[in-house]
Amino acid sequence: MTEFKQGNISGERKDFYVYMYLDPDGVPVYVGKGSGRRFRLRDHIQKRSPRFLRNKILKIGVENVKTHFLHKDLFESGAFHWEKYWIKYIGRRDRGLGTLCNVSDGGEGPSGHKFSPEHCRKISVARIGVPLSDDHRKSLSIARSKVKDTQDTIRKRADGMRRWWSLGDHRLKMSKRMLGNCWCVGLRRSDEVKKRMSDAQKLRYEKARNV
């Protein structure tokens, strides 16, 4: 293994790492560099990710992909170096040199880059009305099913809903919207439907009390 001495630029973060995805047989399929939670599979099955890697993950099965950290606590320069080293050492599949689904040699891309508000607005406008494909919906569903909200997240969401409900403004707006809306007049629900609605409301109430 080659030696590499990291520089220590004033103010430079040292929380980067280099990670590798393995298939169930322990064969490397991807090498990446990141910080925080960049290693998460959900970030690699989005539509913006390389299709080659995304299809490989979905073929293996998200739950069957293993994540192995090759290096931790690196400066970004060191993370770039080791990312390039391991991609070259293992080899890219698209070039017939190895098993990796990487489509570049690594060592590129600014970390922590943030788009301007105007750029974000343009992206948002461009996405309005664009339907998601069935594959994209399936990918999002698989990724979301692996995410478990913490108790702190659940508590914050419940507190936000309580504050929203206590404002009262939305109640007036809902009341105005319902004026003249008589679709439910004379609607009769069966005893079974009433019981299901009652049980569901009781369950929501109990969950809210326990948060």
C-alpha positions in Angstrom: 0.0 0.0 0.0 1.3 3.4 -0.9 2.2 6.0 1.8 0.3 9.3 1.9 1.0 12.2 4.3 -2.1 14.4 4.8 -1.8 18.1 4.9 -3.2 20.1 7.7 -4.7 23.3 6.3 -6.0 25.7 9.0 -9.7 25.1 9.5 -9.8 22.0 7.3 -12.2 19.3 8.5 -11.0 15.9 9.4 -14.2 13.9 9.3 -13.9 12.3 5.9 -13.8 8.6 5.2 -13.5 6.1 2.4 -16.0 3.3 2.2 -16.7 0.3 0.1 -19.8 -1.6 -0.8 -19.6 -5.4 -0.9 -22.1 -7.9 -2.4 -23.2 -11.0 -0.3 -20.2 -12.9 -1.5 -17.8 -10.2 -0.3 -17.0 -8.9 -3.8 -16.3 -5.1 -3.9 -18.9 -3.3 -6.0 -18.2 0.4 -5.2 -15.7 2.6 -3.5 -16.6 6.1 -2.4 -15.5 9.0 -0.3 -17.7 11.1 2.0 -18.5 12.6 5.4 -21.4 12.5 7.7 -24.0 10.0 6.3 -22.8 10.0 2.7 -22.2 6.3 2.8 -25.9 5.5 3.1 -27.3 3.3 0.4 -30.4 5.5 0.0 -28.1 8.3 -1.5 -27.0 5.9 -4.2 -30.3 4.6 -5.4 -31.7 8.1 -6.3 -32.2 9.0 -9.9 -29.3 11.4 -9.9 -26.8 8.6 -9.0 -25.1 6.6 -11.8 -27.5 4.1 -13.3 -24.8 1.4 -13.3 -24.4 1.5 -9.5 -28.1 2.0 -8.9 -29.1 -1.0 -10.9 -26.4 -3.2 -9.2 -27.7 -2.3 -5.7 -31.3 -3.0 -6.6 -30.3 -6.3 -8.2 -28.4 -7.4 -5.1 -31.0 -6.0 -2.8 -30.5 -3.1 -0.5 -30.6 -5.3 2.6 -27.9 -7.6 1.2 -25.3 -4.9 0.5 -22.5 -4.7 3.1 -20.7 -1.4 3.9 -17.0 -1.5 4.9 -15.0 1.5 5.9 -11.5 1.5 4.5 -10.3 4.7 6.1 -11.7 7.1 8.7 -10.9 10.5 10.2 -9.3 11.9 7.1 -8.8 15.3 5.7 -10.5 15.7 2.3 -7.3 15.6 0.5 -6.5 12.2 2.1 -10.0 10.9 1.3 -9.6 11.9 -2.4 -6.2 10.1 -2.4 -7.4 6.8 -1.0 -10.6 6.8 -3.0 -8.5 7.0 -6.2 -6.0 4.4 -4.9 -8.7 1.8 -4.1 -10.6 2.4 -7.4 -7.4 1.9 -9.3 -6.3 -1.1 -7.1 -9.6 -3.0 -7.4 -10.5 -1.8 -10.9 -13.6 -0.5 -12.7 -16.0 -2.9 -14.2 -16.9 -0.6 -17.2 -13.3 -0.8 -18.3 -13.0 -4.5 -17.8 -10.4 -4.0 -15.0 -12.3 -5.1 -12.0 -15.6 -5.4 -10.2 -16.3 -1.8 -9.2 -19.4 0.0 -10.5 -17.6 3.4 -10.3 -17.9 5.4 -13.5 -14.9 7.7 -12.6 -11.5 7.3 -11.2 -12.4 9.2 -8.1 -10.8 12.2 -6.5 -13.3 14.8 -7.8 -16.3 16.7 -6.6 -16.5 19.6 -4.1 -17.8 18.6 -0.6 -20.4 20.6 1.1 -21.3 22.5 -2.0 -24.5 24.5 -1.6 -26.6 25.8 -4.5 -27.8 29.4 -4.4 -31.4 30.1 -3.5 -32.1 31.1 -7.1 -30.5 27.9 -8.4 -32.6 25.8 -6.0 -35.8 27.7 -7.1 -35.0 26.9 -10.8 -34.5 23.2 -10.0 -37.8 23.2 -8.0 -39.7 24.9 -10.9 -38.2 22.5 -13.4 -39.3 19.5 -11.4 -43.0 20.6 -11.1 -45.3 18.2 -12.9 -42.5 15.7 -13.7 -43.8 12.2 -12.9 -41.6 9.7 -11.2 -41.0 6.4 -12.9 -42.2 3.1 -11.3 -38.5 2.2 -10.8 -37.8 5.5 -9.1 -40.8 5.1 -6.8 -39.8 1.6 -5.9 -36.2 2.8 -5.1 -37.6 5.6 -2.9 -39.9 3.1 -1.1 -37.0 0.7 -0.5 -34.8 3.4 0.8 -37.5 4.9 3.1 -38.4 1.5 4.5 -34.8 1.2 5.9 -35.0 4.5 7.7 -36.2 4.4 11.3 -37.2 7.7 12.9 -35.6 8.3 16.3 -37.8 9.1 19.3 -36.4 12.6 19.2 -37.6 13.0 15.6 -41.0 11.7 16.4 -41.3 14.0 19.4 -40.3 17.0 17.4 -42.8 16.1 14.7 -45.6 15.7 17.3 -44.7 19.1 18.9 -44.8 20.7 15.5 -48.3 19.3 14.8 -49.5 20.4 18.2 -48.3 24.0 17.6 -49.8 24.0 14.1 -53.1 22.8 15.4 -53.2 25.3 18.2 -52.8 28.3 15.9 -56.5 28.1 14.8 -56.0 29.9 11.5 -56.1 26.7 9.5 -59.4 25.7 11.2 -61.0 28.9 9.9 -59.6 28.2 6.4 -60.9 24.6 6.5 -64.3 25.9 7.6 -64.5 28.3 4.7 -63.5 25.7 2.2 -66.2 23.3 3.5 -69.0 25.9 3.2 -71.4 24.7 0.6 -69.7 21.3 0.4 -72.5 18.9 1.0 -70.9 15.7 -0.3 -71.2 14.1 3.1 -74.8 15.1 3.9 -76.8 12.0 4.4 -73.8 9.8 4.3 -74.3 6.7 6.4 -71.4 4.5 7.5 -71.7 0.9 8.5 -71.0 -0.2 12.1 -67.8 -1.9 10.9 -66.5 1.3 9.3 -67.3 3.3 12.4 -65.5 0.8 14.6 -62.4 0.9 12.4 -62.4 4.7 12.4 -62.8 4.7 16.2 -60.0 2.2 16.7 -57.7 4.1 14.5 -58.4 7.4 16.3 -57.8 5.8 19.7 -54.5 4.4 18.4 -53.3 7.8 17.2 -54.3 9.3 20.5 -52.4 6.7 22.5 -49.3 7.2 20.3 -49.5 10.9 20.8 -49.7 10.5 24.6 -46.7 8.2 24.7 -44.4 10.6 22.7 
